Amino acid sequence: MQYLGSLRGSGELLGDAAPLGRVEYEFDGYLMKPGEVVASGEIRMDAAQINVAFGRRDLRLQADDGRMLEVHFSG
């Protein structure tokens, strides 16, 4: 495992059906094996909106700088 650095910023949390709301995020990225990058960190958003996100597998984070990240929430 190789540490790649941090990602911080703001963006929009998106589901397949509809956007879930604005977020602020902070992730630490790691290279697990060639071509496999994972991250751990936190997303800050309205509590009611984040409750809707738990357990879903269709979530993406559209960062304000244009990056699109696939995200999964865990407790």
C-alpha positions as CSV (number, residue, x, y, z in Angstrom):
1,M,0.0,0.0,0.0
2,Q,1.4,3.4,-1.0
3,Y,0.0,6.7,0.3
4,L,-0.9,9.1,-2.5
5,G,-1.9,12.2,-0.6
6,S,-5.1,14.1,0.4
7,L,-8.1,15.3,-1.6
8,R,-10.0,18.2,-0.1
9,G,-12.8,20.3,-1.5
10,S,-16.5,20.8,-2.2
11,G,-18.9,19.2,-4.6
12,E,-22.2,17.6,-5.2
13,L,-23.2,14.1,-4.0
14,L,-25.1,12.4,-6.8
15,G,-27.3,9.3,-7.0
16,D,-28.6,7.6,-10.1
17,A,-32.1,9.1,-9.6
18,A,-31.2,12.6,-8.3
19,P,-28.6,14.7,-6.6
20,L,-28.5,14.3,-2.8
21,G,-26.9,17.7,-1.9
22,R,-23.8,19.8,-1.5
23,V,-20.8,18.3,0.4
24,E,-17.4,19.2,1.7
25,Y,-15.0,16.3,1.6
26,E,-11.5,15.3,2.8
27,F,-10.0,11.9,1.7
28,D,-6.6,10.3,2.0
29,G,-5.8,8.2,-1.1
30,Y,-3.9,4.9,-1.3
31,L,-2.6,2.8,-4.1
32,M,-3.5,-0.8,-3.2
33,K,-2.1,-2.5,-6.3
34,P,-1.4,-1.3,-9.9
35,G,-4.6,0.4,-11.1
36,E,-6.5,0.2,-7.8
37,V,-6.8,3.4,-5.8
38,V,-8.9,3.6,-2.6
39,A,-9.5,6.4,-0.2
40,S,-10.7,6.9,3.3
41,G,-12.0,10.1,4.8
42,E,-15.1,12.0,5.6
43,I,-17.9,13.9,3.8
44,R,-19.8,16.7,5.6
45,M,-23.3,17.4,4.6
46,D,-26.8,17.9,6.1
47,A,-27.6,15.0,8.4
48,A,-31.0,14.2,6.8
49,Q,-29.3,14.0,3.4
50,I,-26.4,11.8,4.6
51,N,-28.9,9.3,6.2
52,V,-30.3,8.7,2.7
53,A,-26.8,7.9,1.4
54,F,-26.0,5.0,3.7
55,G,-26.2,1.6,2.1
56,R,-26.4,2.9,-1.5
57,R,-24.1,1.7,-4.2
58,D,-25.0,4.3,-6.9
59,L,-23.3,7.3,-5.4
60,R,-20.7,9.6,-7.1
61,L,-19.1,12.8,-5.9
62,Q,-18.9,15.5,-8.6
63,A,-16.1,17.7,-7.2
64,D,-16.2,21.4,-8.0
65,D,-12.9,21.0,-9.9
66,G,-14.6,18.5,-12.3
67,R,-13.4,15.2,-10.9
68,M,-15.9,12.4,-10.5
69,L,-15.4,10.0,-7.7
70,E,-17.4,6.8,-6.9
71,V,-18.1,6.7,-3.2
72,H,-19.4,4.2,-0.7
73,F,-20.4,5.0,2.9
74,S,-19.6,2.7,5.9
75,G,-20.4,3.1,9.5
